[in-house]
């Protein structure tokens, strides 16, 4: 391992010694200085994760979150200097983390928080005005191909992740469905989170592949409810708009 690799490895692993080549101003081994720097880096990354996943932190407690964050940081060091993006892999990591197996809903809550973060950082785009489709014939409407808004994200949940997140995020306005689909988007300045009708996720997936509405809407789903959800949340844009 080269000097840079040894430094990076030791920086996130407290059991590893300070790299031999690090020296202080007097030429002495910089163990104490390195330990302070190492602790500051871990604290900063833990704080970044806590800011990105506040409800996850609340559900497991600050002390436990800090401990599990240290394990995550060791396995997933930052790959980008942009801390606003750090921690995207935490939901999947939580799902594979044996000590949290007793909280099967936690990965979905983490996915919801990650979706909200991605939506907040996505490109801006003008949502499609439903009036633009109002005058179309049924055939023309079926042939139209709006695309998902750049900020649109969706989840299919097996647990009441939205209800759990809402209770812990101070959002009593949200419908407390036991499970199902969740839509997250940001049509303007604020991130929107809402329960979505079954079939919304499949519709957005199909629209993202370029399929027209007639082929994107799942058979057997409540198409009117899906339309209402997508348009009220500003989750689709015109097919002629610039790609995200």
C-alpha positions in Angstrom: 0.0 0.0 0.0 1.4 3.4 -1.0 1.6 6.4 1.4 -1.6 7.9 0.3 -3.5 4.5 0.7 -2.0 3.9 4.1 -3.0 7.4 5.2 -6.6 7.0 4.0 -6.9 3.5 5.5 -5.6 4.6 8.9 -7.8 7.7 8.9 -11.0 5.7 9.1 -9.7 2.8 11.1 -8.9 3.8 14.7 -7.3 0.4 15.4 -4.6 1.1 12.8 -1.5 3.1 13.9 -0.5 6.4 12.6 1.3 6.1 9.3 5.1 5.9 10.0 5.9 8.6 7.5 3.8 11.2 9.2 6.0 13.6 11.2 5.4 16.7 13.2 7.4 20.0 12.9 10.1 18.7 15.2 10.5 15.5 13.1 8.7 13.4 15.7 6.1 10.8 14.9 2.8 12.7 14.7 0.6 10.1 16.5 -1.3 12.6 18.7 -1.9 15.1 15.9 -3.1 12.3 13.6 -5.5 10.9 16.2 -7.1 14.3 16.6 -7.5 14.7 12.9 -8.8 11.2 12.6 -11.4 11.9 15.2 -12.4 15.1 13.6 -12.9 13.4 10.2 -15.1 10.7 11.8 -17.2 13.2 13.7 -17.7 15.3 10.5 -18.8 12.3 8.5 -21.1 11.1 11.3 -22.7 14.6 11.4 -23.2 14.5 7.6 -25.0 11.2 7.9 -27.1 12.5 10.8 -28.1 15.5 8.8 -29.1 13.3 5.8 -31.0 10.7 7.9 -32.4 12.5 10.9 -35.4 10.2 11.4 -33.1 7.1 11.3 -31.0 8.7 14.0 -34.1 9.5 16.1 -35.4 5.9 15.8 -32.1 4.3 16.9 -30.9 7.0 19.2 -27.9 9.4 18.8 -25.4 7.1 20.6 -26.3 4.0 18.5 -26.4 6.0 15.3 -22.9 7.3 16.0 -21.6 3.8 16.6 -23.2 2.3 13.5 -22.1 5.4 11.5 -18.5 4.6 12.4 -18.9 1.1 11.0 -20.5 2.4 7.8 -17.8 5.0 7.4 -15.1 2.4 7.5 -16.8 0.3 4.9 -17.9 3.2 2.7 -15.4 6.1 2.9 -16.3 9.2 0.9 -15.7 9.1 -2.9 -16.5 12.7 -3.5 -15.6 16.0 -1.7 -19.3 17.0 -1.8 -20.7 16.0 1.7 -24.2 16.7 0.6 -24.1 13.5 -1.4 -22.4 11.3 1.2 -24.2 8.3 2.6 -26.3 7.2 -0.4 -25.4 3.6 0.4 -26.6 3.7 4.0 -30.2 2.3 3.4 -28.8 -0.8 1.7 -26.1 -1.1 4.4 -28.7 -0.9 7.2 -30.6 -3.7 5.5 -27.5 -6.0 5.6 -26.5 -4.9 9.2 -27.4 -7.8 11.5 -27.8 -5.8 14.7 -30.7 -3.9 13.1 -32.6 -7.0 11.8 -35.2 -6.4 14.6 -36.1 -3.1 12.9 -37.2 -4.3 9.4 -38.8 -1.0 8.5 -35.6 1.0 9.1 -34.1 0.5 5.6 -37.3 1.7 4.0 -37.3 4.8 6.3 -33.7 5.4 5.3 -34.6 5.0 1.6 -37.4 7.6 2.0 -34.9 10.0 3.6 -32.4 9.4 0.8 -35.1 10.0 -1.8 -36.0 13.3 -0.2 -32.3 14.3 -0.2 -31.9 13.3 -3.9 -35.1 15.3 -4.8 -33.8 18.4 -3.0 -30.5 18.2 -5.0 -32.1 17.4 -8.4 -32.3 19.7 -11.4 -35.2 22.2 -11.7 -37.9 21.7 -14.3 -41.4 23.1 -14.9 -44.1 20.5 -14.1 -46.4 19.6 -16.9 -49.6 21.7 -16.7 -52.6 19.2 -16.7 -54.4 21.8 -18.9 -51.9 20.9 -21.7 -53.6 17.5 -21.9 -57.2 18.5 -21.2 -58.1 19.1 -24.8 -56.6 15.9 -26.2 -58.7 13.1 -27.6 -58.4 9.7 -25.7 -56.2 8.5 -28.5 -53.9 11.5 -28.4 -53.7 11.3 -24.6 -52.7 7.7 -24.7 -50.0 8.5 -27.3 -48.5 11.4 -25.3 -45.3 10.6 -23.5 -44.6 12.9 -20.6 -41.5 12.1 -18.6 -40.8 12.0 -14.8 -39.7 15.2 -13.3 -35.9 15.2 -12.5 -36.7 15.2 -8.8 -39.3 12.5 -8.9 -38.5 9.5 -6.7 -40.7 6.6 -5.6 -40.7 3.8 -3.1 -42.5 0.5 -2.9 -42.8 -0.3 0.8 -43.6 -3.5 2.7 -43.7 -1.7 6.1 -45.4 1.5 7.2 -42.3 3.5 6.4 -44.2 6.7 5.4 -46.2 6.6 8.6 -43.1 6.0 10.8 -41.2 8.8 9.0 -44.2 11.2 9.3 -44.6 10.7 13.0 -40.9 11.3 13.6 -40.5 14.2 11.2 -43.4 16.2 12.6 -45.7 15.7 9.5 -49.1 14.8 10.9 -50.6 16.1 7.6 -49.5 13.0 5.7 -51.9 10.1 5.2 -50.8 7.3 7.6 -51.1 4.3 5.3 -49.8 1.1 6.7 -47.7 0.3 3.6 -47.7 0.8 -0.2 -46.1 3.3 -2.6 -44.6 6.6 -1.7 -43.9 9.5 -4.1 -41.2 12.1 -3.5 -40.6 15.1 -5.8 -39.7 18.8 -5.8 -41.8 20.7 -8.4 -40.7 24.1 -7.0 -38.7 25.0 -3.9 -40.0 22.4 -1.4 -39.7 18.7 -1.4 -43.1 17.0 -1.4 -43.7 13.5 0.1 -47.0 11.7 -0.2 -48.7 8.3 -0.3 -49.2 7.2 -3.9 -51.8 4.9 -5.5 -50.6 1.4 -6.4 -49.3 1.6 -9.9 -47.7 5.0 -9.6 -44.2 3.6 -9.4 -44.7 1.3 -12.4 -46.1 4.3 -14.4 -43.1 6.4 -13.6 -40.7 3.6 -14.5 -42.4 3.1 -17.9 -42.5 6.9 -18.6 -38.8 7.0 -17.8 -38.2 4.3 -20.5 -40.0 6.6 -23.0 -43.3 4.7 -23.2 -46.5 6.6 -23.9 -49.2 7.0 -21.3 -51.4 4.4 -22.8 -48.7 1.8 -22.3 -47.3 3.2 -19.1 -50.4 2.9 -17.0 -50.7 -0.6 -15.4 -53.7 -2.7 -16.2 -56.0 -3.0 -13.3 -54.7 0.1 -11.5 -56.8 3.2 -10.7 -55.7 5.4 -13.6 -57.6 8.4 -12.4 -55.9 8.2 -8.9 -52.5 7.9 -10.5 -53.1 10.9 -12.8 -54.3 13.0 -9.8 -51.2 12.0 -7.7 -48.7 12.7 -10.5 -50.1 16.0 -11.5 -50.9 17.3 -8.0 -47.3 16.5 -7.0 -45.8 18.0 -10.2 -44.1 14.7 -10.8 -44.1 14.8 -14.7 -42.8 17.1 -17.3 -43.4 17.6 -21.0 -41.8 15.1 -23.3 -40.3 18.0 -25.2 -38.5 19.4 -22.1 -34.7 19.0 -21.7 -33.7 15.7 -20.3 -32.7 15.7 -16.6 
